[in-house]
């Protein structure tokens, strides 16, 4: 066991191999040290764990089902199980982590939460948890994303959160994170509730740990269903890496379990409009962490593109950079069109409308051939209500109108 009391390959400086650490100005490092100390104090505290697990059960609705998908299994000639994070309160896995961090904020005596959001899903999860716990909430969101994601902005406002437009740079997620970090530096009384397994340590470790309930449940549920707790494959989509970290967590040290990550290729990995960080990224520092990121010719952070707002992040969490680099995790780059097609496939075969992010993981069924005895678990990170416009305006909706 290491400093972080983690089963992950992390050292005391927060590095996973060559990726991770904390690259921030000294003023911000003070806040991070305080956070790290609190995290290490409480993460295994039985009272903290009880409060966390009770809320996951009674408020989020966990355990989320592990559903054997019979028609999908037949179509692809294998055994497909879907981990239904889409059935969580607020519609995605993000709430697991938001609850964990908000409980920590309360233990630290913080009364104000700041968060960043891209598509607004982490913003909604954070605003929800702040309402639940009586905390003040400010969400930084790119000005462009505010225009593109109206319903989530309205949900956050209804929940009592302040939505603050991030107006620097490209006016999207990348800038929202920068502005949230800056606000935290200016006022250490804030608690910065980050939404993915990214940022300086201890964030990647902490977020992975709060999401690890996903693989903990998969193990139990598979054991009940099949008599074996390990599947042959676990498949998850990658934005910053939090749902994948949660789905992979308890299998990372089980070499027989193959881990497949689906990153967003956008219009194609070579199109210039992509978010396939692991395929084309280079080493660098983004949002306080040494990781892989997409750069332009000048070496500056390159704007990511994916039709899926939850996946268009120019970096990736350091754990996943390490798992990809060492070959422990296999990577598939999935285009917008492949993901859209997979969304219609799941909807028509099983009556489940997945989030566009999750559809990237589902598309792996088309890209890979699995054996007839293989057990393949796919993490359905969220539900697709927010994506209906994209779905119905896509070519795959044709012929479905009559
Ligand atoms: C935010 C989001 C993602 C991407 O974020 P990760 O941190 O990589 O999990 C994926 N799916 C859904 C439904 C999301 O809301």
Boltz pocket constraint, residues with backbone or C-beta under 6 A from the ligand:
constraints:
  - pocket:
      binder: B
      contacts: [[A, 91], [A, 92], [A, 93], [A, 94], [A, 121], [A, 122], [A, 195], [A, 196], [A, 197], [A, 237], [A, 238], [A, 239], [A, 240], [A, 241], [A, 242], [A, 243], [A, 244], [A, 310], [A, 311], [A, 355], [A, 357], [A, 358], [A, 381], [A, 382], [A, 383]]
      max_distance: 6.0
